[in-house]
Amino acid sequence: MKEIVIDVPLAVSCMLGGFAWPAAALGEFTSGKLVAKDSEISVSPR
C-alpha cells in the first residue's frame, strides 16, 4: 500500500493564506494601496 505524508505546518500556512486574502485585499482597497491613481497611469500617444 502507498502512504501519503502531509507536511502539516506547510498545509496550515497555505490554508490560512487562502482564507485571509479577501480580508487583506479589502484592507488594501480601503487604504488606497490596491488601485493606482489616474495620474500614475501612463498612456502612450496614438
PQR file with spaces between the fields and no chain letter, atoms N, CA, C, O and H, PARSE charges and radii, in Angstrom:
ATOM       1  N    MET     1       0.831   -1.176    0.000 -0.4000 1.5000
ATOM       2  CA   MET     1       0.000    0.000    0.000 -0.0000 2.0000
ATOM       3  C    MET     1       0.880    1.245    0.000  0.5500 1.7000
ATOM       4  O    MET     1       1.968    1.266    0.576 -0.5500 1.4000
ATOM       5  N    LYS     2       0.385    2.254   -0.648 -0.4000 1.5000
ATOM       6  CA   LYS     2       1.116    3.514   -0.690 -0.0000 2.0000
ATOM       7  C    LYS     2       0.705    4.374    0.498  0.5500 1.7000
ATOM       8  O    LYS     2      -0.424    4.306    0.983 -0.5500 1.4000
ATOM       9  H    LYS     2      -0.499    2.236   -1.116  0.4000 1.0000
ATOM      10  N    GLU     3       1.648    5.175    0.944 -0.4000 1.5000
ATOM      11  CA   GLU     3       1.393    6.041    2.086 -0.0000 2.0000
ATOM      12  C    GLU     3       1.637    7.486    1.669  0.5500 1.7000
ATOM      13  O    GLU     3       2.602    7.783    0.964 -0.5500 1.4000
ATOM      14  H    GLU     3       2.565    5.230    0.549  0.4000 1.0000
ATOM      15  N    ILE     4       0.766    8.373    2.103 -0.4000 1.5000
ATOM      16  CA   ILE     4       0.902    9.792    1.795 -0.0000 2.0000
ATOM      17  C    ILE     4       1.230   10.517    3.093  0.5500 1.7000
ATOM      18  O    ILE     4       0.535   10.364    4.097 -0.5500 1.4000
ATOM      19  H    ILE     4      -0.018    8.132    2.676  0.4000 1.0000
ATOM      20  N    VAL     5       2.301   11.310    3.058 -0.4000 1.5000
ATOM      21  CA   VAL     5       2.710   12.083    4.225 -0.0000 2.0000
ATOM      22  C    VAL     5       2.490   13.560    3.903  0.5500 1.7000
ATOM      23  O    VAL     5       3.023   14.076    2.921 -0.5500 1.4000
ATOM      24  H    VAL     5       2.865   11.435    2.242  0.4000 1.0000
ATOM      25  N    ILE     6       1.715   14.220    4.724 -0.4000 1.5000
ATOM      26  CA   ILE     6       1.392   15.626    4.509 -0.0000 2.0000
ATOM      27  C    ILE     6       2.224   16.476    5.459  0.5500 1.7000
ATOM      28  O    ILE     6       2.301   16.193    6.655 -0.5500 1.4000
ATOM      29  H    ILE     6       1.282   13.801    5.522  0.4000 1.0000
ATOM      30  N    ASP     7       2.847   17.522    4.916 -0.4000 1.5000
ATOM      31  CA   ASP     7       3.583   18.489    5.726 -0.0000 2.0000
ATOM      32  C    ASP     7       2.547   19.412    6.369  0.5500 1.7000
ATOM      33  O    ASP     7       2.087   20.370    5.748 -0.5500 1.4000
ATOM      34  H    ASP     7       2.785   17.752    3.944  0.4000 1.0000
ATOM      35  N    VAL     8       2.188   19.115    7.608 -0.4000 1.5000
ATOM      36  CA   VAL     8       1.079   19.809    8.274 -0.0000 2.0000
ATOM      37  C    VAL     8       1.351   21.301    8.454  0.5500 1.7000
ATOM      38  O    VAL     8       0.465   22.097    8.146 -0.5500 1.4000
ATOM      39  H    VAL     8       2.561   18.337    8.113  0.4000 1.0000
ATOM      40  N    PRO     9       2.528   21.732    8.936 -0.5600 1.5000
ATOM      41  CA   PRO     9       2.740   23.180    9.068  0.2800 2.0000
ATOM      42  C    PRO     9       2.618   23.924    7.731  0.5500 1.7000
ATOM      43  O    PRO     9       2.059   25.020    7.679 -0.5500 1.4000
ATOM      44  N    LEU    10       3.132   23.337    6.671 -0.4000 1.5000
ATOM      45  CA   LEU    10       3.010   23.966    5.357 -0.0000 2.0000
ATOM      46  C    LEU    10       1.552   23.999    4.909  0.5500 1.7000
ATOM      47  O    LEU    10       1.100   25.001    4.355 -0.5500 1.4000
ATOM      48  H    LEU    10       3.586   22.447    6.713  0.4000 1.0000
ATOM      49  N    ALA    11       0.825   22.935    5.137 -0.4000 1.5000
ATOM      50  CA   ALA    11      -0.585   22.888    4.752 -0.0000 2.0000
ATOM      51  C    ALA    11      -1.402   23.919    5.521  0.5500 1.7000
ATOM      52  O    ALA    11      -2.274   24.573    4.949 -0.5500 1.4000
ATOM      53  H    ALA    11       1.193   22.121    5.587  0.4000 1.0000
ATOM      54  N    VAL    12      -1.127   24.066    6.811 -0.4000 1.5000
ATOM      55  CA   VAL    12      -1.865   25.035    7.628 -0.0000 2.0000
ATOM      56  C    VAL    12      -1.558   26.457    7.174  0.5500 1.7000
ATOM      57  O    VAL    12      -2.467   27.282    7.080 -0.5500 1.4000
ATOM      58  H    VAL    12      -0.419   23.534    7.276  0.4000 1.0000
ATOM      59  N    SER    13      -0.287   26.756    6.890 -0.4000 1.5000
ATOM      60  CA   SER    13       0.055   28.111    6.452 -0.0000 2.0000
ATOM      61  C    SER    13      -0.575   28.425    5.097  0.5500 1.7000
ATOM      62  O    SER    13      -1.007   29.554    4.867 -0.5500 1.4000
ATOM      63  H    SER    13       0.451   26.086    6.966  0.4000 1.0000
ATOM      64  N    CYS    14      -0.631   27.456    4.212 -0.4000 1.5000
ATOM      65  CA   CYS    14      -1.287   27.671    2.914 -0.0000 2.0000
ATOM      66  C    CYS    14      -2.785   27.890    3.086  0.5500 1.7000
ATOM      67  O    CYS    14      -3.370   28.739    2.414 -0.5500 1.4000
ATOM      68  H    CYS    14      -0.281   26.539    4.399  0.4000 1.0000
ATOM      69  N    MET    15      -3.398   27.140    3.970 -0.4000 1.5000
ATOM      70  CA   MET    15      -4.833   27.294    4.205 -0.0000 2.0000
ATOM      71  C    MET    15      -5.142   28.656    4.815  0.5500 1.7000
ATOM      72  O    MET    15      -6.104   29.309    4.414 -0.5500 1.4000
ATOM      73  H    MET    15      -2.922   26.451    4.516  0.4000 1.0000
ATOM      74  N    LEU    16      -4.336   29.089    5.779 -0.4000 1.5000
ATOM      75  CA   LEU    16      -4.570   30.391    6.399 -0.0000 2.0000
ATOM      76  C    LEU    16      -4.383   31.515    5.389  0.5500 1.7000
ATOM      77  O    LEU    16      -5.144   32.483    5.384 -0.5500 1.4000
ATOM      78  H    LEU    16      -3.554   28.558    6.105  0.4000 1.0000
ATOM      79  N    GLY    17      -3.380   31.388    4.540 -0.4000 1.5000
ATOM      80  CA   GLY    17      -3.186   32.391    3.496 -0.0000 2.0000
ATOM      81  C    GLY    17      -4.347   32.424    2.518  0.5500 1.7000
ATOM      82  O    GLY    17      -4.747   33.491    2.054 -0.5500 1.4000
ATOM      83  H    GLY    17      -2.763   30.602    4.544  0.4000 1.0000
ATOM      84  N    GLY    18      -4.879   31.265    2.210 -0.4000 1.5000
ATOM      85  CA   GLY    18      -6.020   31.193    1.308 -0.0000 2.0000
ATOM      86  C    GLY    18      -7.282   31.783    1.910  0.5500 1.7000
ATOM      87  O    GLY    18      -8.082   32.399    1.206 -0.5500 1.4000
ATOM      88  H    GLY    18      -4.554   30.398    2.587  0.4000 1.0000
ATOM      89  N    PHE    19      -7.461   31.598    3.196 -0.4000 1.5000
ATOM      90  CA   PHE    19      -8.648   32.138    3.857 -0.0000 2.0000
ATOM      91  C    PHE    19      -8.506   33.624    4.151  0.5500 1.7000
ATOM      92  O    PHE    19      -9.513   34.323    4.255 -0.5500 1.4000
ATOM      93  H    PHE    19      -6.811   31.098    3.768  0.4000 1.0000
ATOM      94  N    ALA    20      -7.281   34.124    4.286 -0.4000 1.5000
ATOM      95  CA   ALA    20      -7.059   35.505    4.715 -0.0000 2.0000
ATOM      96  C    ALA    20      -6.978   36.495    3.560  0.5500 1.7000
ATOM      97  O    ALA    20      -7.073   37.699    3.798 -0.5500 1.4000
ATOM      98  H    ALA    20      -6.462   33.556    4.201  0.4000 1.0000
ATOM      99  N    TRP    21      -6.808   36.042    2.314 -0.4000 1.5000
ATOM     100  CA   TRP    21      -6.586   37.002    1.232 -0.0000 2.0000
ATOM     101  C    TRP    21      -7.763   37.935    0.977  0.5500 1.7000
ATOM     102  O    TRP    21      -7.520   39.083    0.607 -0.5500 1.4000
ATOM     103  H    TRP    21      -6.731   35.063    2.120  0.4000 1.0000
ATOM     104  N    PRO    22      -9.031   37.527    1.148 -0.5600 1.5000
ATOM     105  CA   PRO    22     -10.104   38.505    0.920  0.2800 2.0000
ATOM     106  C    PRO    22     -10.048   39.678    1.900  0.5500 1.7000
ATOM     107  O    PRO    22     -10.302   40.820    1.517 -0.5500 1.4000
ATOM     108  N    ALA    23      -9.718   39.401    3.150 -0.4000 1.5000
ATOM     109  CA   ALA    23      -9.609   40.477    4.138 -0.0000 2.0000
ATOM     110  C    ALA    23      -8.427   41.383    3.814  0.5500 1.7000
ATOM     111  O    ALA    23      -8.524   42.602    3.957 -0.5500 1.4000
ATOM     112  H    ALA    23      -9.511   38.474    3.461  0.4000 1.0000
ATOM     113  N    ALA    24      -7.318   40.801    3.381 -0.4000 1.5000
ATOM     114  CA   ALA    24      -6.146   41.603    3.021 -0.0000 2.0000
ATOM     115  C    ALA    24      -6.440   42.475    1.805  0.5500 1.7000
ATOM     116  O    ALA    24      -6.035   43.637    1.763 -0.5500 1.4000
ATOM     117  H    ALA    24      -7.239   39.810    3.265  0.4000 1.0000
ATOM     118  N    ALA    25      -7.137   41.929    0.822 -0.4000 1.5000
ATOM     119  CA   ALA    25      -7.486   42.705   -0.372 -0.0000 2.0000
ATOM     120  C    ALA    25      -8.448   43.836   -0.027  0.5500 1.7000
ATOM     121  O    ALA    25      -8.311   44.943   -0.549 -0.5500 1.4000
ATOM     122  H    ALA    25      -7.466   40.985    0.855  0.4000 1.0000
ATOM     123  N    LEU    26      -9.399   43.578    0.828 -0.4000 1.5000
ATOM     124  CA   LEU    26     -10.327   44.627    1.245 -0.0000 2.0000
ATOM     125  C    LEU    26      -9.592   45.727    2.001  0.5500 1.7000
ATOM     126  O    LEU    26      -9.880   46.909    1.812 -0.5500 1.4000
ATOM     127  H    LEU    26      -9.510   42.680    1.253  0.4000 1.0000
ATOM     128  N    GLY    27      -8.648   45.346    2.852 -0.4000 1.5000
ATOM     129  CA   GLY    27      -7.857   46.337    3.580 -0.0000 2.0000
ATOM     130  C    GLY    27      -7.031   47.206    2.648  0.5500 1.7000
ATOM     131  O    GLY    27      -6.944   48.417    2.851 -0.5500 1.4000
ATOM     132  H    GLY    27      -8.414   44.386    3.005  0.4000 1.0000
ATOM     133  N    GLU    28      -6.423   46.611    1.630 -0.4000 1.5000
ATOM     134  CA   GLU    28      -5.653   47.392    0.663 -0.0000 2.0000
ATOM     135  C    GLU    28      -6.558   48.287   -0.174  0.5500 1.7000
ATOM     136  O    GLU    28      -6.175   49.405   -0.521 -0.5500 1.4000
ATOM     137  H    GLU    28      -6.494   45.627    1.465  0.4000 1.0000
ATOM     138  N    PHE    29      -7.740   47.813   -0.498 -0.4000 1.5000
ATOM     139  CA   PHE    29      -8.669   48.626   -1.287 -0.0000 2.0000
ATOM     140  C    PHE    29      -9.133   49.840   -0.497  0.5500 1.7000
ATOM     141  O    PHE    29      -9.187   50.946   -1.036 -0.5500 1.4000
ATOM     142  H    PHE    29      -8.052   46.905   -0.217  0.4000 1.0000
ATOM     143  N    THR    30      -9.467   49.645    0.773 -0.4000 1.5000
ATOM     144  CA   THR    30      -9.951   50.763    1.581 -0.0000 2.0000
ATOM     145  C    THR    30      -8.840   51.750    1.913  0.5500 1.7000
ATOM     146  O    THR    30      -9.110   52.935    2.111 -0.5500 1.4000
ATOM     147  H    THR    30      -9.422   48.747    1.211  0.4000 1.0000
ATOM     148  N    SER    31      -7.582   51.278    1.979 -0.4000 1.5000
ATOM     149  CA   SER    31      -6.478   52.194    2.273 -0.0000 2.0000
ATOM     150  C    SER    31      -5.968   52.896    1.020  0.5500 1.7000
ATOM     151  O    SER    31      -5.218   53.866    1.128 -0.5500 1.4000
ATOM     152  H    SER    31      -7.363   50.316    1.818  0.4000 1.0000
ATOM     153  N    GLY    32      -6.355   52.432   -0.163 -0.4000 1.5000
ATOM     154  CA   GLY    32      -5.934   53.059   -1.406 -0.0000 2.0000
ATOM     155  C    GLY    32      -4.686   52.458   -2.012  0.5500 1.7000
ATOM     156  O    GLY    32      -4.187   52.975   -3.011 -0.5500 1.4000
ATOM     157  H    GLY    32      -6.965   51.644   -0.251  0.4000 1.0000
ATOM     158  N    LYS    33      -4.161   51.383   -1.444 -0.4000 1.5000
ATOM     159  CA   LYS    33      -2.947   50.754   -1.967 -0.0000 2.0000
ATOM     160  C    LYS    33      -3.232   49.811   -3.132  0.5500 1.7000
ATOM     161  O    LYS    33      -2.322   49.494   -3.898 -0.5500 1.4000
ATOM     162  H    LYS    33      -4.566   50.963   -0.632  0.4000 1.0000
ATOM     163  N    LEU    34      -4.457   49.363   -3.279 -0.4000 1.5000
ATOM     164  CA   LEU    34      -4.777   48.340   -4.277 -0.0000 2.0000
ATOM     165  C    LEU    34      -4.849   48.904   -5.689  0.5500 1.7000
ATOM     166  O    LEU    34      -4.443   48.242   -6.645 -0.5500 1.4000
ATOM     167  H    LEU    34      -5.196   49.620   -2.656  0.4000 1.0000
ATOM     168  N    VAL    35      -5.357   50.110   -5.825 -0.4000 1.5000
ATOM     169  CA   VAL    35      -5.520   50.707   -7.148 -0.0000 2.0000
ATOM     170  C    VAL    35      -4.612   51.926   -7.279  0.5500 1.7000
ATOM     171  O    VAL    35      -4.280   52.571   -6.284 -0.5500 1.4000
ATOM     172  H    VAL    35      -5.687   50.648   -5.049  0.4000 1.0000
ATOM     173  N    ALA    36      -4.215   52.235   -8.501 -0.4000 1.5000
ATOM     174  CA   ALA    36      -3.362   53.390   -8.771 -0.0000 2.0000
ATOM     175  C    ALA    36      -4.228   54.575   -9.189  0.5500 1.7000
ATOM     176  O    ALA    36      -5.312   54.405   -9.747 -0.5500 1.4000
ATOM     177  H    ALA    36      -4.485   51.711   -9.309  0.4000 1.0000
ATOM     178  N    LYS    37      -3.730   55.771   -8.909 -0.4000 1.5000
ATOM     179  CA   LYS    37      -4.437   56.984   -9.312 -0.0000 2.0000
ATOM     180  C    LYS    37      -4.315   57.149  -10.824  0.5500 1.7000
ATOM     181  O    LYS    37      -3.385   56.629  -11.441 -0.5500 1.4000
ATOM     182  H    LYS    37      -2.850   55.909   -8.456  0.4000 1.0000
ATOM     183  N    ASP    38      -5.254   57.872  -11.411 -0.4000 1.5000
ATOM     184  CA   ASP    38      -5.220   58.092  -12.856 -0.0000 2.0000
ATOM     185  C    ASP    38      -3.949   58.819  -13.282  0.5500 1.7000
ATOM     186  O    ASP    38      -3.447   58.591  -14.382 -0.5500 1.4000
ATOM     187  H    ASP    38      -6.009   58.295  -10.910  0.4000 1.0000
ATOM     188  N    SER    39      -3.422   59.691  -12.421 -0.4000 1.5000
ATOM     189  CA   SER    39      -2.211   60.436  -12.769 -0.0000 2.0000
ATOM     190  C    SER    39      -0.975   59.541  -12.795  0.5500 1.7000
ATOM     191  O    SER    39       0.037   59.917  -13.388 -0.5500 1.4000
ATOM     192  H    SER    39      -3.830   59.876  -11.527  0.4000 1.0000
ATOM     193  N    GLU    40      -1.032   58.373  -12.171 -0.4000 1.5000
ATOM     194  CA   GLU    40       0.103   57.452  -12.138 -0.0000 2.0000
ATOM     195  C    GLU    40       0.098   56.466  -13.305  0.5500 1.7000
ATOM     196  O    GLU    40       1.055   55.710  -13.472 -0.5500 1.4000
ATOM     197  H    GLU    40      -1.854   58.068  -11.689  0.4000 1.0000
ATOM     198  N    ILE    41      -0.947   56.461  -14.102 -0.4000 1.5000
ATOM     199  CA   ILE    41      -1.062   55.542  -15.231 -0.0000 2.0000
ATOM     200  C    ILE    41      -0.571   56.249  -16.489  0.5500 1.7000
ATOM     201  O    ILE    41      -1.090   57.299  -16.868 -0.5500 1.4000
ATOM     202  H    ILE    41      -1.725   57.075  -13.966  0.4000 1.0000
ATOM     203  N    SER    42       0.427   55.665  -17.125 -0.4000 1.5000
ATOM     204  CA   SER    42       0.939   56.275  -18.359 -0.0000 2.0000
ATOM     205  C    SER    42       0.138   55.759  -19.553  0.5500 1.7000
ATOM     206  O    SER    42      -0.213   54.582  -19.634 -0.5500 1.4000
ATOM     207  H    SER    42       0.848   54.812  -16.817  0.4000 1.0000
ATOM     208  N    VAL    43      -0.136   56.674  -20.468 -0.4000 1.5000
ATOM     209  CA   VAL    43      -0.880   56.331  -21.672 -0.0000 2.0000
ATOM     210  C    VAL    43      -0.004   56.706  -22.857  0.5500 1.7000
ATOM     211  O    VAL    43       0.444   57.847  -22.972 -0.5500 1.4000
ATOM     212  H    VAL    43       0.149   57.630  -20.402  0.4000 1.0000
ATOM     213  N    SER    44       0.236   55.754  -23.725 -0.4000 1.5000
ATOM     214  CA   SER    44       1.070   56.038  -24.893 -0.0000 2.0000
ATOM     215  C    SER    44       0.268   56.817  -25.930  0.5500 1.7000
ATOM     216  O    SER    44      -0.919   56.555  -26.125 -0.5500 1.4000
ATOM     217  H    SER    44      -0.128   54.827  -23.632  0.4000 1.0000
ATOM     218  N    PRO    45       0.913   57.772  -26.594 -0.5600 1.5000
ATOM     219  CA   PRO    45       0.191   58.536  -27.632  0.2800 2.0000
ATOM     220  C    PRO    45      -0.122   57.649  -28.833  0.5500 1.7000
ATOM     221  O    PRO    45       0.630   56.729  -29.155 -0.5500 1.4000
ATOM     222  N    ARG    46      -1.226   57.938  -29.481 -0.4000 1.5000
ATOM     223  CA   ARG    46      -1.633   57.111  -30.627 -0.0000 2.0000
ATOM     224  C    ARG    46      -1.532   57.886  -31.906  0.5500 1.7000
ATOM     225  O    ARG    46      -1.833   57.355  -32.975 -0.5500 1.4000
ATOM     226  H    ARG    46      -1.837   58.686  -29.220  0.4000 1.0000
